[in-house]
Amino acid sequence: MPKISRKGIAMPASPIRKLVPYAESAKKRGIHVIHLNIGQPDVKTPKVALDAVRKSTMDVLAYSMTEGSEAYREKIAAYYKTKDIHVSSKEIIVTTGGSEALSFVMGTIMDTDDEIIIPEPFYANYNGFAQASGVNGVPIVSSLVPNFAFQYIVVFEKRITSKTKAILICNPGNPTGYLYTKEEILQLAQLVKKYDLFLVADEVYREFTYDGTTHHSVLQLPDLEQNTIMVDSVSKRYSMCGARIGCLVSKNKEVINVALKFAQARLSPPTLAQIASEAALDTPQSYFDEVIEEYSERRDILVDELQKIDGVQVAVPQGAFYCVAQLPVPDADDFAQWILEDFEIEGNTIMVAPAAGFYATEGLGKNQIRIAYVLKKPQLIKAVQILKKALEKYQTH
């Protein structure tokens, strides 16, 4: 029998999606599953984006330019300017989602067995991108208390070796909701400058910050144009996850030129989705004001309700729309599966994402879950009530 690759076997399964068969089985039994496991916003996609596709008069759905349509890239650059990020359209490559942009980054700046430092817990697919590229992810451990914060220079510098090529951060963070301060970004800048590394920032949740805090982009750093790469996406910003449009942005010409070769190998990003994404850039600020207010209220309700449950600890997110909660159970994977298979209240149950899959360090996160607060507030309250009852029964079953 032909053998599967070692790389494929070592590829980690998604902690977000691996419980889907159990959720589908529950639904077939007539149980309503409340999804807390995936960051699919329930807010409406801007009408202007959907209308642009509906009104398209094209006769042939043709390839776009490999780097994305020039009109769209020009408009992205104009959008970034409003965020005090000054780049040209030539410094942007449109990708099939932020995921492809991260894959291009790995291929562009890393060789087999090179190392990339990643604070954990991190977006689970970072591990997958590294594995697929033959790259070694080096985790920097953070703790739920105090809210996944670091002492950056100290802990990062200790992990740098001759094989280190980059530091990768998600800001604001998935799964923690952690938002890097300006001082922390500047400290990381000093470190990558000192060791001549790349600083890669996944900034897809840029718009979603709370409590009057401000997002600081790595592309705003002075004198660091050759070291910084940003990954972005329309998925969360405009509730357009299905568009699969993202981008890679860097002022380093060599990075763009090499990444473009990876882009050429996949031909081009989706044409219709670029039309929608270009139109989405006309979304008024009032849309974001309403969405941010809604997410902020959801966060407050979720954290407050979780803190009422005995034995549960939760970090308070400052951005994105996720939080990590620590449960009074030894194995969150087993608990999450048990809820779907054996627990329901009046025909309702919940699906969560076990957090161990967001760590690279063996044994960490086993009693934690990630919750995405992308549901209406009454649904969130109901979901936490189900979680509370489930914990009580699980601990005695």
C-alpha positions as CSV (number, residue, x, y, z in Angstrom):
1,M,0.0,0.0,0.0
2,P,1.4,3.4,-0.9
3,K,2.6,5.5,2.1
4,I,1.3,8.9,3.1
5,S,3.9,11.6,3.7
6,R,5.3,12.1,7.2
7,K,4.5,15.7,6.7
8,G,0.9,14.9,6.1
9,I,0.6,12.6,9.1
10,A,2.2,15.2,11.3
11,M,-0.2,17.9,10.0
12,P,-2.4,18.9,13.0
13,A,-6.1,18.6,12.9
14,S,-8.2,21.8,13.3
15,P,-9.4,22.1,17.0
16,I,-12.2,24.3,15.5
17,R,-13.5,21.8,13.1
18,K,-12.6,18.3,14.4
19,L,-15.8,18.0,16.5
20,V,-18.0,18.8,13.5
21,P,-19.1,15.1,13.0
22,Y,-20.4,15.0,16.6
23,A,-22.2,18.3,16.1
24,E,-23.8,17.0,12.9
25,S,-24.8,13.8,14.6
26,A,-26.5,15.8,17.4
27,K,-28.4,17.8,14.8
28,K,-29.6,14.6,13.1
29,R,-31.0,13.6,16.5
30,G,-33.0,16.8,16.5
31,I,-30.8,18.8,18.9
32,H,-30.1,22.5,18.3
33,V,-26.4,23.1,18.5
34,I,-25.3,26.6,19.5
35,H,-22.0,27.2,17.8
36,L,-19.4,28.9,20.0
37,N,-16.5,27.2,18.2
38,I,-16.0,29.2,15.1
39,G,-15.4,32.8,14.3
40,Q,-18.2,33.2,11.7
41,P,-19.7,36.6,12.5
42,D,-23.5,36.8,12.5
43,V,-23.5,40.5,11.5
44,K,-24.7,41.2,8.0
45,T,-22.2,41.6,5.2
46,P,-22.3,45.2,4.0
47,K,-25.0,45.5,1.3
48,V,-22.7,47.5,-0.9
49,A,-20.5,44.5,-1.3
50,L,-23.2,42.0,-2.2
51,D,-24.8,44.6,-4.5
52,A,-21.6,45.0,-6.5
53,V,-21.6,41.3,-7.3
54,R,-25.4,41.3,-8.2
55,K,-24.9,44.3,-10.5
56,S,-21.9,42.9,-12.3
57,T,-22.4,42.9,-16.1
58,M,-19.4,40.8,-17.0
59,D,-19.9,38.2,-19.7
60,V,-16.9,36.0,-18.9
61,L,-15.7,35.2,-15.4
62,A,-12.0,35.5,-16.2
63,Y,-8.7,35.3,-14.3
64,S,-7.7,38.4,-12.5
65,M,-4.1,39.6,-12.3
66,T,-2.0,37.3,-10.2
67,E,-1.4,40.0,-7.6
68,G,-5.0,41.1,-7.6
69,S,-6.8,43.7,-9.7
70,E,-5.0,47.0,-9.7
71,A,-8.2,48.9,-8.9
72,Y,-8.7,46.8,-5.8
73,R,-5.1,47.2,-4.7
74,E,-5.2,50.9,-5.2
75,K,-8.4,51.1,-3.0
76,I,-6.8,48.9,-0.3
77,A,-3.8,51.3,-0.2
78,A,-6.2,54.2,0.2
79,Y,-8.0,52.4,3.0
80,Y,-4.7,51.8,4.8
81,K,-3.8,55.4,4.5
82,T,-6.8,56.2,6.7
83,K,-5.2,54.0,9.3
84,D,-1.9,55.8,9.1
85,I,-0.4,52.9,7.1
86,H,1.3,54.3,4.0
87,V,1.8,51.7,1.3
88,S,1.4,51.6,-2.5
89,S,-0.6,49.1,-4.6
90,K,2.7,47.6,-5.7
91,E,3.4,46.6,-2.1
92,I,0.2,44.6,-1.8
93,I,-0.5,41.0,-3.1
94,V,-4.2,40.0,-3.0
95,T,-4.6,36.4,-1.7
96,T,-7.2,33.7,-1.3
97,G,-7.9,34.6,2.3
98,G,-5.4,35.6,5.0
99,S,-4.5,31.9,5.2
100,E,-3.0,31.9,1.7
101,A,-1.1,35.1,2.6
102,L,0.4,33.3,5.6
103,S,1.4,30.3,3.5
104,F,3.1,32.7,1.0
105,V,4.9,34.3,3.9
106,M,6.2,31.0,5.1
107,G,7.4,30.0,1.7
108,T,9.0,33.4,1.0
109,I,11.1,33.9,4.1
110,M,11.6,30.4,5.5
111,D,13.6,27.3,4.4
112,T,13.2,23.8,5.7
113,D,14.0,23.5,9.4
114,D,14.1,27.3,9.9
115,E,12.4,28.6,13.0
116,I,9.6,31.1,13.5
117,I,8.7,32.3,17.0
118,I,5.0,32.4,17.8
119,P,3.3,33.4,21.0
120,E,0.9,30.8,22.2
121,P,-2.0,30.1,22.4
122,F,-2.1,31.0,18.7
123,Y,-4.5,30.6,15.7
124,A,-4.3,26.8,15.2
125,N,-3.5,27.0,11.5
126,Y,-0.2,28.7,12.1
127,N,1.0,25.2,13.1
128,G,-0.4,23.8,9.9
129,F,1.2,26.5,7.7
130,A,4.6,25.8,9.4
131,Q,4.2,22.1,9.1
132,A,3.3,22.3,5.4
133,S,6.4,24.5,4.8
134,G,8.8,22.2,6.8
135,V,9.3,25.1,9.2
136,N,9.6,24.7,13.0
137,G,7.3,26.8,15.1
138,V,8.9,27.9,18.4
139,P,6.2,28.7,21.0
140,I,6.4,31.4,23.5
141,V,4.1,30.5,26.4
142,S,1.7,33.0,27.8
143,S,-0.8,32.4,30.7
144,L,-4.5,33.1,31.1
145,V,-3.5,35.2,34.1
146,P,-2.6,38.0,33.5
147,N,-4.7,38.0,30.3
148,F,-1.9,36.4,28.2
149,A,0.5,39.3,28.5
150,F,4.3,38.9,28.1
151,Q,7.5,40.6,29.0
152,Y,8.6,40.6,25.4
153,I,12.3,41.3,25.1
154,V,13.1,38.8,27.9
155,V,11.1,35.8,26.8
156,F,11.4,36.3,23.0
157,E,15.2,36.9,23.0
158,K,15.8,33.7,24.9
159,R,14.2,31.7,22.1
160,I,16.2,33.2,19.2
161,T,18.7,30.8,17.6
162,S,20.8,30.8,14.5
163,K,17.8,29.2,12.7
164,T,15.3,31.9,13.7
165,K,14.0,33.8,10.7
166,A,10.9,35.6,12.0
167,I,8.5,36.4,14.8
168,L,4.8,36.0,14.1
169,I,2.1,37.7,16.1
170,C,-1.7,38.0,15.7
171,N,-2.9,41.5,16.8
172,P,-5.5,41.5,18.1
173,G,-5.1,37.9,18.9
174,N,-7.0,34.8,18.0
175,P,-7.8,32.9,20.3
176,T,-7.1,35.2,23.2
177,G,-8.3,38.6,22.1
178,Y,-5.0,40.0,23.3
179,L,-4.1,43.5,22.0
180,Y,-0.5,44.5,21.8
181,T,0.4,47.9,23.2
182,K,2.4,50.4,21.3
183,E,5.3,49.9,23.7
184,E,5.2,46.1,23.1
185,I,5.2,46.6,19.3
186,L,8.2,48.9,19.6
187,Q,10.0,46.3,21.8
188,L,9.4,43.7,19.2
189,A,10.7,46.1,16.5
190,Q,13.9,46.6,18.4
191,L,14.4,42.8,18.7
192,V,13.9,42.0,15.1
193,K,16.2,44.9,14.1
194,K,18.9,43.6,16.5
195,Y,18.8,40.1,15.1
196,D,17.9,41.0,11.5
197,L,14.6,39.0,11.6
198,F,11.2,39.5,10.0
199,L,8.3,40.6,12.1
200,V,5.1,39.2,10.6
201,A,1.8,40.5,11.9
202,D,-1.6,38.9,11.3
203,E,-3.9,42.0,11.6
204,V,-7.2,40.7,10.3
205,Y,-9.1,41.9,13.5
206,R,-7.7,45.4,13.3
207,E,-11.0,47.1,13.6
208,F,-12.2,45.3,16.6
209,T,-10.7,46.8,19.7
210,Y,-12.5,47.8,23.0
211,D,-12.4,50.0,26.0
212,G,-10.9,52.9,24.1
213,T,-7.8,51.0,23.1
214,T,-5.9,51.5,19.8
215,H,-4.5,49.1,17.3
216,H,-0.8,49.6,16.4
217,S,0.3,48.1,13.1
218,V,3.8,46.8,12.4
219,L,3.7,48.8,9.2
220,Q,3.6,52.0,11.2
221,L,7.1,51.3,12.7
222,P,9.8,53.7,11.6
223,D,12.9,52.5,9.9
224,L,11.7,48.9,9.8
225,E,10.3,48.7,6.2
226,Q,12.6,45.8,5.3
227,N,11.7,43.7,8.3
228,T,7.9,43.9,8.5
229,I,5.2,41.9,6.7
230,M,1.5,42.3,7.4
231,V,-1.3,39.8,6.6
232,D,-4.8,41.0,6.3
233,S,-8.3,39.7,5.3
234,V,-11.8,40.9,4.6
235,S,-13.3,37.9,6.3
236,K,-14.0,39.3,9.8
237,R,-13.8,43.0,9.0
238,Y,-16.8,42.9,6.7
239,S,-18.3,39.6,7.8
240,M,-17.2,38.1,4.4
241,C,-15.6,34.8,5.5
242,G,-16.9,33.1,2.3
243,A,-15.3,35.6,0.0
244,R,-11.8,34.2,0.7
245,I,-10.0,37.4,0.0
246,G,-7.0,38.6,2.0
247,C,-3.6,40.2,1.2
248,L,0.0,40.2,2.0
249,V,1.6,43.7,2.5
250,S,5.2,44.7,2.8
251,K,7.5,47.5,1.7
252,N,10.3,45.0,1.3
253,K,10.5,44.6,-2.5
254,E,12.3,41.2,-2.4
255,V,9.5,39.8,-0.2
256,I,6.9,41.0,-2.6
257,N,8.8,39.7,-5.7
258,V,9.3,36.3,-4.2
259,A,5.8,36.0,-2.8
260,L,4.5,36.9,-6.2
261,K,6.0,33.7,-7.6
262,F,4.0,31.7,-5.1
263,A,1.0,33.6,-6.2
264,Q,1.7,32.9,-9.8
265,A,1.7,29.2,-9.1
266,R,-1.9,29.4,-8.0
267,L,-2.8,31.7,-10.9
268,S,-5.1,34.4,-9.3
269,P,-7.4,35.2,-6.5
270,P,-11.2,34.9,-7.0
271,T,-12.6,37.6,-9.4
272,L,-16.1,38.0,-8.1
273,A,-14.9,38.1,-4.5
274,Q,-12.5,40.9,-5.4
275,I,-15.4,42.9,-6.8
276,A,-17.3,42.4,-3.5
277,S,-14.2,43.2,-1.5
278,E,-13.4,46.4,-3.5
279,A,-17.0,47.6,-2.9
280,A,-16.8,46.7,0.8
281,L,-14.2,49.4,1.2
282,D,-16.9,51.9,0.7
283,T,-18.6,50.7,3.9
284,P,-19.3,53.7,6.2
285,Q,-17.6,54.1,9.6
286,S,-21.1,53.9,11.2
287,Y,-21.2,50.2,10.2
288,F,-18.0,49.5,12.3
289,D,-19.2,51.7,15.2
290,E,-22.3,49.6,15.5
291,V,-20.5,46.3,15.1
292,I,-17.8,47.3,17.7
293,E,-20.4,48.4,20.1
294,E,-22.3,45.1,19.6
295,Y,-19.2,43.0,20.1
296,S,-18.1,45.0,23.2
297,E,-21.5,44.3,24.8
298,R,-21.3,40.7,23.9
299,R,-17.9,40.4,25.4
300,D,-19.0,42.0,28.6
301,I,-22.0,39.7,28.9
302,L,-20.0,36.6,28.1
303,V,-17.2,37.4,30.5
304,D,-19.7,38.3,33.3
305,E,-21.7,35.1,32.8
306,L,-18.6,32.9,32.7
307,Q,-17.2,34.5,35.9
308,K,-20.4,33.4,37.7
309,I,-19.6,29.7,37.2
310,D,-17.7,28.1,40.0
311,G,-14.2,27.0,38.9
312,V,-14.2,28.9,35.6
313,Q,-11.5,31.4,34.9
314,V,-11.6,33.7,31.8
315,A,-9.2,36.2,30.3
316,V,-10.8,39.5,29.3
317,P,-10.2,40.2,25.6
318,Q,-9.3,43.6,24.4
319,G,-9.8,42.9,20.7
320,A,-11.1,40.5,18.1
321,F,-14.2,38.4,19.2
322,Y,-12.8,35.4,21.1
323,C,-12.0,34.6,24.7
324,V,-10.2,31.7,26.4
325,A,-11.9,30.1,29.4
326,Q,-10.3,27.7,31.8
327,L,-12.7,25.0,33.0
328,P,-12.8,22.8,36.1
329,V,-12.2,19.6,34.0
330,P,-9.1,17.6,33.3
331,D,-9.7,17.3,29.5
332,A,-11.6,19.9,27.5
333,D,-11.5,17.7,24.4
334,D,-13.4,15.0,26.2
335,F,-15.8,17.4,27.7
336,A,-16.5,19.2,24.4
337,Q,-17.3,15.8,22.7
338,W,-19.4,14.6,25.7
339,I,-21.6,17.8,25.5
340,L,-22.4,17.0,21.8
341,E,-22.9,13.3,22.4
342,D,-24.6,13.0,25.8
343,F,-25.9,16.4,27.0
344,E,-28.7,18.7,26.1
345,I,-31.2,21.0,27.8
346,E,-34.6,21.1,26.2
347,G,-33.2,20.1,22.9
348,N,-30.2,22.5,23.0
349,T,-26.5,22.0,23.4
350,I,-23.3,23.8,22.6
351,M,-20.2,23.3,20.6
352,V,-16.9,24.8,21.8
353,A,-13.3,24.7,20.5
354,P,-10.9,22.9,22.9
355,A,-7.9,25.1,23.4
356,A,-5.2,22.5,23.4
357,G,-5.1,22.7,19.6
358,F,-4.1,26.4,19.9
359,Y,-0.9,25.4,21.8
360,A,2.3,23.8,20.4
361,T,3.6,23.0,23.9
362,E,2.5,19.5,24.9
363,G,0.0,19.5,27.7
364,L,-0.9,23.1,27.7
365,G,-4.5,24.2,27.3
366,K,-6.0,20.8,28.1
367,N,-8.6,22.3,30.5
368,Q,-9.3,25.4,28.3
369,I,-11.7,26.2,25.6
370,R,-12.0,29.1,23.1
371,I,-15.4,30.8,22.8
372,A,-16.3,33.0,19.8
373,Y,-18.8,35.6,20.8
374,V,-20.3,36.0,17.4
375,L,-23.9,35.3,18.5
376,K,-26.7,37.5,19.6
377,K,-26.6,38.3,23.3
378,P,-29.6,36.1,24.4
379,Q,-28.0,33.2,22.6
380,L,-24.7,33.8,24.4
381,I,-26.5,33.9,27.8
382,K,-28.3,30.7,26.9
383,A,-25.1,29.0,25.8
384,V,-23.3,29.9,29.1
385,Q,-26.3,28.5,31.1
386,I,-25.9,25.3,29.1
387,L,-22.2,25.2,29.8
388,K,-22.8,25.7,33.5
389,K,-25.3,22.8,33.7
390,A,-23.1,20.7,31.6
391,L,-20.1,21.2,33.9
392,E,-22.2,20.3,36.9
393,K,-23.3,17.0,35.3
394,Y,-20.0,16.2,33.7
395,Q,-18.2,16.4,37.1
396,T,-20.5,13.8,38.5
397,H,-21.1,11.5,35.6
